[in-house]
Amino acid sequence: MNIFVCVKQVPDTETKIIPTSDGSFIETASIKWIMNPYDEFAVEQALLIKQANPAANVTVVRVGSVKDTEALRTAMAMGADEAALVEATDNLDSYSIAKALKGAIEKTGKKPDIILSGKQAIDDDALQVPQILAEMFNLPSVSVIVGFELAGNTVKVKREVEGGALEVYEVSTPVVLACNKGLNTPRYASLPGIMKAKKKPMAQFSLADVGVTDADRRVKYSGFKLPPEKPAGKKYDATDSAKQREVVSQVIGLLRTEAKVI
Amino acid sequence: MANVLVFTELHDGHVKPVTLEILGKLAGQSADVAVIGDISADQVAELAKHGGQNVHKLKGSNLDKYSPEGYSNALSEFIKSKSYDYVFAGATSMGKDLLPRLATKFNAGLASDVVNFVFDGGTFAGTRPFFAGKCLAKVEITGPKPHFISIRPNALGMTANPTAGSGAAADVNANAGDIRAQIKEIIKAASTKVDLTEANIIVTGGRAMKNAENFKILNEMADVIGATVGASRAAVDSGFAPHSMQVGQTGKTVAPSLYIACGVSGAIQHLAGMRTSKVIVAINSDPDAPIFTRADYGIVGDLFQIVPILTEEFKKLLGR
């Protein structure tokens, strides 16, 4: 069984984002890069499948800059067998990324049985790549999954929708699945795992190698800027319990008369 | 003038508010609506009031339940029979799942989770957040048409006096094609409240809630003001609330008209997820908590004392 996990490398969630002076993207020089948090659930799910099916092979694939290969090394330290990296800028659009992932998966010569990824990357938050990839491969897909069972070649997954309701899907492999938090608890990489990861194979491709050109771009992003800051609001001290009711009724009054939201 | 199709999903027979937000904002363009299945005359009238022209009801077998393949097959066949420049939908659970597949059937681009847009000489130009709203960027679509756009609920707002459309409804024969990923069962959520991403009022609890049990004081206040309850990442990671309630960069990005943060310190990833709320109230015992830098109305004090008083005062005000 061939399992592919598509991962992205993104700025850590605590990163302060600073747009470049020309607005073309953000300053990336001092960013701490991490594996996209949702992709960790995808890597973990692949490893859980491999535990139950020892003959399975797990390949992690990433499209992005090569300044740092943290995401792929982390995935291999967790237990993935090998990696493929397509070198590209960090602000490619979803269509180009999906096409590059498809090209890289095909380059490995292995026919995918299960392709996993996070439900979204927390940089562009586009929520597009897994579904585009599925359509490009002409495969079924289920996104935002929080439950997974594999029996033979039938996958039963739970997809989370509005309000926490769940849609239960049954689908045969090959399939593309996009993982949400709650699916599993990602393991930490062990020290021996980290040492072993250094010797695991990592194929490297250019966009041209995997058949992607500038003409594949479908969405252009520009004019990156910080959102407008709100002026400072009003702050009331209600630490003294004698004052609490007065403060609360004042705030509620303002919500009605000034903010007009109640 | 651009030729636009707006796909609307139905929830309990009603079009989602985001559809009406989109139609209102499309004033000046020609906007048709597509729905899968039947839609009542009342709802067609609602679409027309907000600017909907032709309302296409796509009907066929295997379309009673959502499936990514069935819906994208049916819609792509319909869209190919017309000449739309743009296809819009809400960035809802369904919209986010469906549109990337549908767009790829045309090898076309999709601008997702757009929060504002204009048409300049018939060409779309939008704004969308990056990094959960830590910054904004302009988004344009190139390549083959139609171009696809998903719109974040609650972002555009309703247009005050929309220009009405004709609202001419007609059935269209639709073909779901082969469906490999099928819904076998739907497990209903414990809560019947509107989802955080679509809520008008949100009450969120942070780490200071101390445990899951204490969320009941937030639920009581939420019931009085018609709010949906959310949680910070710290509260979710501590096991006080499920991930479906999480607001922030690794949870849901929300844009309600009123956001009440209770015992939320205001980590950068949380602020990113709720910063577009129109009015923010924060209750925290730490006067230096970062959440106060974003709050319109900050109350420094113990949430376990303040929240019950808020609930009582809201009850008095609203006569509930």
HADDOCK unambig.tbl for C-alpha pairs under 7 A between the chains (distance, minus, plus):
assign (segid A and resid 13 and name CA) (segid B and resid 269 and name CA) 5.87 0.50 0.50
assign (segid A and resid 14 and name CA) (segid B and resid 268 and name CA) 6.06 0.50 0.50
assign (segid A and resid 14 and name CA) (segid B and resid 269 and name CA) 6.30 0.50 0.50
assign (segid A and resid 17 and name CA) (segid B and resid 134 and name CA) 6.40 0.50 0.50
assign (segid A and resid 122 and name CA) (segid B and resid 131 and name CA) 5.90 0.50 0.50
assign (segid A and resid 122 and name CA) (segid B and resid 132 and name CA) 6.91 0.50 0.50
assign (segid A and resid 122 and name CA) (segid B and resid 249 and name CA) 6.80 0.50 0.50
assign (segid A and resid 123 and name CA) (segid B and resid 130 and name CA) 6.01 0.50 0.50
assign (segid A and resid 123 and name CA) (segid B and resid 131 and name CA) 4.59 0.50 0.50
assign (segid A and resid 124 and name CA) (segid B and resid 130 and name CA) 4.93 0.50 0.50
assign (segid A and resid 124 and name CA) (segid B and resid 131 and name CA) 6.03 0.50 0.50
assign (segid A and resid 125 and name CA) (segid B and resid 130 and name CA) 6.64 0.50 0.50
assign (segid A and resid 125 and name CA) (segid B and resid 131 and name CA) 6.96 0.50 0.50
assign (segid A and resid 125 and name CA) (segid B and resid 132 and name CA) 6.97 0.50 0.50
assign (segid A and resid 126 and name CA) (segid B and resid 112 and name CA) 5.68 0.50 0.50
assign (segid A and resid 127 and name CA) (segid B and resid 96 and name CA) 6.56 0.50 0.50
assign (segid A and resid 128 and name CA) (segid B and resid 100 and name CA) 5.35 0.50 0.50
assign (segid A and resid 131 and name CA) (segid B and resid 97 and name CA) 6.97 0.50 0.50
assign (segid A and resid 131 and name CA) (segid B and resid 100 and name CA) 5.76 0.50 0.50
assign (segid A and resid 131 and name CA) (segid B and resid 101 and name CA) 5.49 0.50 0.50
assign (segid A and resid 132 and name CA) (segid B and resid 100 and name CA) 5.48 0.50 0.50
assign (segid A and resid 132 and name CA) (segid B and resid 101 and name CA) 5.41 0.50 0.50
assign (segid A and resid 132 and name CA) (segid B and resid 104 and name CA) 6.03 0.50 0.50
assign (segid A and resid 135 and name CA) (segid B and resid 101 and name CA) 5.71 0.50 0.50
assign (segid A and resid 135 and name CA) (segid B and resid 104 and name CA) 6.56 0.50 0.50
assign (segid A and resid 140 and name CA) (segid B and resid 180 and name CA) 5.92 0.50 0.50
assign (segid A and resid 140 and name CA) (segid B and resid 181 and name CA) 5.73 0.50 0.50
assign (segid A and resid 141 and name CA) (segid B and resid 181 and name CA) 6.69 0.50 0.50
assign (segid A and resid 143 and name CA) (segid B and resid 97 and name CA) 6.58 0.50 0.50
assign (segid A and resid 161 and name CA) (segid B and resid 93 and name CA) 5.48 0.50 0.50
assign (segid A and resid 162 and name CA) (segid B and resid 93 and name CA) 6.26 0.50 0.50
assign (segid A and resid 162 and name CA) (segid B and resid 195 and name CA) 5.30 0.50 0.50
assign (segid A and resid 163 and name CA) (segid B and resid 189 and name CA) 6.33 0.50 0.50
assign (segid A and resid 163 and name CA) (segid B and resid 193 and name CA) 7.00 0.50 0.50
assign (segid A and resid 163 and name CA) (segid B and resid 194 and name CA) 6.46 0.50 0.50
assign (segid A and resid 163 and name CA) (segid B and resid 195 and name CA) 4.43 0.50 0.50
assign (segid A and resid 164 and name CA) (segid B and resid 189 and name CA) 5.30 0.50 0.50
assign (segid A and resid 164 and name CA) (segid B and resid 244 and name CA) 5.45 0.50 0.50
assign (segid A and resid 165 and name CA) (segid B and resid 187 and name CA) 5.80 0.50 0.50
assign (segid A and resid 165 and name CA) (segid B and resid 188 and name CA) 4.82 0.50 0.50
assign (segid A and resid 165 and name CA) (segid B and resid 189 and name CA) 4.19 0.50 0.50
assign (segid A and resid 166 and name CA) (segid B and resid 186 and name CA) 5.70 0.50 0.50
assign (segid A and resid 166 and name CA) (segid B and resid 187 and name CA) 4.93 0.50 0.50
assign (segid A and resid 166 and name CA) (segid B and resid 188 and name CA) 6.53 0.50 0.50
assign (segid A and resid 167 and name CA) (segid B and resid 183 and name CA) 6.17 0.50 0.50
assign (segid A and resid 167 and name CA) (segid B and resid 185 and name CA) 6.12 0.50 0.50
assign (segid A and resid 167 and name CA) (segid B and resid 186 and name CA) 4.59 0.50 0.50
assign (segid A and resid 167 and name CA) (segid B and resid 187 and name CA) 6.35 0.50 0.50
assign (segid A and resid 168 and name CA) (segid B and resid 183 and name CA) 5.50 0.50 0.50
assign (segid A and resid 168 and name CA) (segid B and resid 184 and name CA) 5.62 0.50 0.50
assign (segid A and resid 168 and name CA) (segid B and resid 185 and name CA) 5.12 0.50 0.50
assign (segid A and resid 168 and name CA) (segid B and resid 186 and name CA) 6.01 0.50 0.50
assign (segid A and resid 169 and name CA) (segid B and resid 181 and name CA) 6.22 0.50 0.50
assign (segid A and resid 169 and name CA) (segid B and resid 182 and name CA) 5.34 0.50 0.50
assign (segid A and resid 169 and name CA) (segid B and resid 183 and name CA) 4.45 0.50 0.50
assign (segid A and resid 169 and name CA) (segid B and resid 184 and name CA) 5.57 0.50 0.50
assign (segid A and resid 170 and name CA) (segid B and resid 181 and name CA) 6.13 0.50 0.50
assign (segid A and resid 170 and name CA) (segid B and resid 182 and name CA) 6.01 0.50 0.50
assign (segid A and resid 170 and name CA) (segid B and resid 183 and name CA) 6.85 0.50 0.50
assign (segid A and resid 170 and name CA) (segid B and resid 184 and name CA) 6.64 0.50 0.50
assign (segid A and resid 171 and name CA) (segid B and resid 180 and name CA) 6.00 0.50 0.50
assign (segid A and resid 171 and name CA) (segid B and resid 181 and name CA) 4.88 0.50 0.50
assign (segid A and resid 171 and name CA) (segid B and resid 182 and name CA) 6.88 0.50 0.50
assign (segid A and resid 181 and name CA) (segid B and resid 243 and name CA) 6.85 0.50 0.50
assign (segid A and resid 182 and name CA) (segid B and resid 243 and name CA) 6.74 0.50 0.50
assign (segid A and resid 218 and name CA) (segid B and resid 108 and name CA) 6.69 0.50 0.50
assign (segid A and resid 218 and name CA) (segid B and resid 109 and name CA) 4.58 0.50 0.50
assign (segid A and resid 218 and name CA) (segid B and resid 141 and name CA) 5.68 0.50 0.50
assign (segid A and resid 218 and name CA) (segid B and resid 142 and name CA) 4.93 0.50 0.50
assign (segid A and resid 218 and name CA) (segid B and resid 143 and name CA) 5.68 0.50 0.50
assign (segid A and resid 219 and name CA) (segid B and resid 109 and name CA) 5.93 0.50 0.50
assign (segid A and resid 219 and name CA) (segid B and resid 110 and name CA) 6.95 0.50 0.50
assign (segid A and resid 219 and name CA) (segid B and resid 111 and name CA) 6.67 0.50 0.50
assign (segid A and resid 219 and name CA) (segid B and resid 139 and name CA) 6.81 0.50 0.50
assign (segid A and resid 219 and name CA) (segid B and resid 140 and name CA) 5.75 0.50 0.50
assign (segid A and resid 219 and name CA) (segid B and resid 141 and name CA) 4.51 0.50 0.50
assign (segid A and resid 219 and name CA) (segid B and resid 142 and name CA) 6.01 0.50 0.50
assign (segid A and resid 220 and name CA) (segid B and resid 139 and name CA) 5.71 0.50 0.50
assign (segid A and resid 220 and name CA) (segid B and resid 140 and name CA) 5.17 0.50 0.50
assign (segid A and resid 220 and name CA) (segid B and resid 141 and name CA) 6.17 0.50 0.50
assign (segid A and resid 221 and name CA) (segid B and resid 137 and name CA) 6.22 0.50 0.50
assign (segid A and resid 221 and name CA) (segid B and resid 138 and name CA) 5.60 0.50 0.50
assign (segid A and resid 221 and name CA) (segid B and resid 139 and name CA) 4.80 0.50 0.50
assign (segid A and resid 221 and name CA) (segid B and resid 140 and name CA) 6.65 0.50 0.50
assign (segid A and resid 222 and name CA) (segid B and resid 137 and name CA) 5.71 0.50 0.50
assign (segid A and resid 222 and name CA) (segid B and resid 138 and name CA) 5.15 0.50 0.50
assign (segid A and resid 222 and name CA) (segid B and resid 139 and name CA) 6.68 0.50 0.50
assign (segid A and resid 223 and name CA) (segid B and resid 137 and name CA) 5.24 0.50 0.50
assign (segid A and resid 223 and name CA) (segid B and resid 138 and name CA) 5.53 0.50 0.50
assign (segid A and resid 224 and name CA) (segid B and resid 135 and name CA) 6.63 0.50 0.50
assign (segid A and resid 224 and name CA) (segid B and resid 136 and name CA) 5.61 0.50 0.50
assign (segid A and resid 224 and name CA) (segid B and resid 137 and name CA) 4.31 0.50 0.50
assign (segid A and resid 224 and name CA) (segid B and resid 138 and name CA) 6.97 0.50 0.50
assign (segid A and resid 225 and name CA) (segid B and resid 135 and name CA) 5.56 0.50 0.50
assign (segid A and resid 225 and name CA) (segid B and resid 136 and name CA) 5.44 0.50 0.50
assign (segid A and resid 225 and name CA) (segid B and resid 137 and name CA) 6.38 0.50 0.50
assign (segid A and resid 226 and name CA) (segid B and resid 134 and name CA) 6.66 0.50 0.50
assign (segid A and resid 226 and name CA) (segid B and resid 135 and name CA) 4.49 0.50 0.50
assign (segid A and resid 226 and name CA) (segid B and resid 136 and name CA) 6.13 0.50 0.50
assign (segid A and resid 227 and name CA) (segid B and resid 135 and name CA) 5.62 0.50 0.50
assign (segid A and resid 227 and name CA) (segid B and resid 136 and name CA) 6.11 0.50 0.50
assign (segid A and resid 232 and name CA) (segid B and resid 293 and name CA) 6.51 0.50 0.50
assign (segid A and resid 232 and name CA) (segid B and resid 296 and name CA) 6.98 0.50 0.50
assign (segid A and resid 233 and name CA) (segid B and resid 295 and name CA) 5.78 0.50 0.50
assign (segid A and resid 233 and name CA) (segid B and resid 296 and name CA) 4.03 0.50 0.50
assign (segid A and resid 233 and name CA) (segid B and resid 297 and name CA) 5.73 0.50 0.50
assign (segid A and resid 234 and name CA) (segid B and resid 296 and name CA) 5.93 0.50 0.50
assign (segid A and resid 234 and name CA) (segid B and resid 297 and name CA) 4.99 0.50 0.50
assign (segid A and resid 234 and name CA) (segid B and resid 298 and name CA) 6.06 0.50 0.50
assign (segid A and resid 235 and name CA) (segid B and resid 297 and name CA) 5.82 0.50 0.50
assign (segid A and resid 235 and name CA) (segid B and resid 298 and name CA) 4.33 0.50 0.50
assign (segid A and resid 235 and name CA) (segid B and resid 299 and name CA) 5.87 0.50 0.50
assign (segid A and resid 236 and name CA) (segid B and resid 298 and name CA) 6.01 0.50 0.50
assign (segid A and resid 236 and name CA) (segid B and resid 299 and name CA) 4.93 0.50 0.50
assign (segid A and resid 236 and name CA) (segid B and resid 300 and name CA) 6.08 0.50 0.50
assign (segid A and resid 237 and name CA) (segid B and resid 299 and name CA) 6.09 0.50 0.50
assign (segid A and resid 237 and name CA) (segid B and resid 300 and name CA) 4.90 0.50 0.50
assign (segid A and resid 237 and name CA) (segid B and resid 301 and name CA) 6.77 0.50 0.50
assign (segid A and resid 238 and name CA) (segid B and resid 299 and name CA) 6.30 0.50 0.50
assign (segid A and resid 238 and name CA) (segid B and resid 300 and name CA) 5.38 0.50 0.50
assign (segid A and resid 238 and name CA) (segid B and resid 301 and name CA) 4.92 0.50 0.50
assign (segid A and resid 239 and name CA) (segid B and resid 300 and name CA) 6.22 0.50 0.50
assign (segid A and resid 239 and name CA) (segid B and resid 301 and name CA) 4.44 0.50 0.50
assign (segid A and resid 239 and name CA) (segid B and resid 302 and name CA) 6.83 0.50 0.50
assign (segid A and resid 244 and name CA) (segid B and resid 306 and name CA) 6.77 0.50 0.50
assign (segid A and resid 245 and name CA) (segid B and resid 309 and name CA) 6.55 0.50 0.50
assign (segid A and resid 248 and name CA) (segid B and resid 310 and name CA) 6.11 0.50 0.50
assign (segid A and resid 249 and name CA) (segid B and resid 313 and name CA) 6.52 0.50 0.50
assign (segid A and resid 251 and name CA) (segid B and resid 297 and name CA) 6.91 0.50 0.50
assign (segid A and resid 261 and name CA) (segid B and resid 257 and name CA) 6.56 0.50 0.50
assign (segid A and resid 261 and name CA) (segid B and resid 258 and name CA) 6.48 0.50 0.50
